[in-house]
Amino acid sequence: MKLNWATIPHPIIALSPMADMTDSAFCRVVRQVSGPGVIVFREMVSSEAIIRGNDKTLGMTEIHEEERPIVQQLFGSEPEKMAEATAIIDRDHNPEGFDINMGCPVYKVVHSFNGASLMKDAGRAGAIVQAMKAVTNKPVSVKIRAGWEDPKECLSFGKALEEAGADLITIHGRTKMQGYTGQSDWNLIGEFAKTVSIPVLANGDIYTPQLMTEALETSGAAGVLIARGALGNPWIFKQIEDQLAGREVEPISLQERIDVIKQHVRFHIDQFDQGSVRTFRKHLSWYFRSVPGAKPFKARLHTVDTLEELDIVLDEVLADGLGGEALSRRDASHPLAADRWFIAK
Ligand SMILES: Cc1cc2nc3c(=O)[nH]c(=O)nc-3n(C[C@H](O)[C@H](O)[C@H](O)COP(=O)(O)O)c2cc1C
């Protein structure tokens, strides 16, 4: 499939890049559960590490055919290195698009003028876009925050990216200094979208189909990019599709949850190795976060070492039923809750 951000139907619905989470295994699960309409963004990789030929980083850019269409995100501060890394990934793995991380707030990334630091230097940011566009015919998008400290910074920054040739911009409606505090400002995203003529995706705090609708209505954006709302919840894209099509948003049965976890862990082992059940525990935490009735199983899920052990615990969870019909209620106490956790028999 050729990805064209200018012609793709709206609203665009996409999985946001998340380091250590949106790896090939998770992207395959999202694709299987949610179908072909969703675009998946792979976690960021360092352009420097790609150029150095770092095996682990190169491995992170491998693509399973089932995942496509995918967008590979890169971070870096040097236009030439970003271009060189883009060319390597394009040649070796042929993703449908590239994305540049200009929003990451973590020290490890911003201290060397990567991620959100680039919002302080529109000239350099534009040069990166231009350099990448010069070496690939795939679309090049950019993911930014509202600003470094001032949430209005994005308003001039977006124009600079568009002039440099960016094909799409995703904006997380918080500043770098805010981190994850406060709320993503969907009104600001709307203001931002009016400053550019390329599509803009709204990001931040979209955990349910209802919040997707609100984010789109408030911002007027061309679509949404969803991060935490998809963790342990790859069904969100299917639910969004149902909501957009005017269909009933189906609850996720416990059987379905367990089946998908079993599939996901097998993809995870395929991608990494047999010992990687330990690194899968982070996904288990998300899959059972706020699931009422799961508490008695959590300690075992958080310490599981092997696939066999995990299968046994999951079968016990299924046999237990976690309270059955009573569990289809909302767990409104959870900060990410709204109505994302449906469990029905
Ligand atoms: C575990 C985790 C890892 C993340 N890694 C990346 C990343 O690699 N690249 C990026 O642009 N944003 C990254 N983000 C930010 C998200 O893509 C997203 O912008 C942010 O979480 C807000 O969206 P949400 O409210 O839907 O979670 C990460 C977020 C989380 C929670």
The ligand as an ORCA input file, in Angstrom:
! r2SCAN-3c Opt
* xyz 0 1
  C       5.454      4.196     27.242
  C       5.430      5.370     26.300
  C       6.407      5.488     25.334
  C       6.374      6.556     24.432
  N       7.312      6.612     23.428
  C       7.187      7.544     22.439
  C       7.982      7.496     21.264
  O       8.789      6.569     21.042
  N       7.823      8.496     20.357
  C       6.907      9.513     20.525
  O       6.792     10.402     19.675
  N       6.112      9.549     21.618
  C       6.217      8.585     22.547
  N       5.356      8.589     23.617
  C       4.305      9.620     23.682
  C       3.011      9.104     23.060
  O       3.173      8.719     21.724
  C       1.895     10.172     23.146
  O       2.294     11.322     22.461
  C       1.543     10.541     24.583
  O       1.528      9.422     25.445
  C       0.182     11.243     24.661
  O      -0.815     10.438     24.079
  P      -1.846      9.536     24.973
  O      -2.533     10.457     25.917
  O      -2.748      8.923     23.932
  O      -1.004      8.551     25.727
  C       5.383      7.550     24.537
  C       4.415      7.435     25.548
  C       4.416      6.362     26.412
  C       3.331      6.254     27.447
*
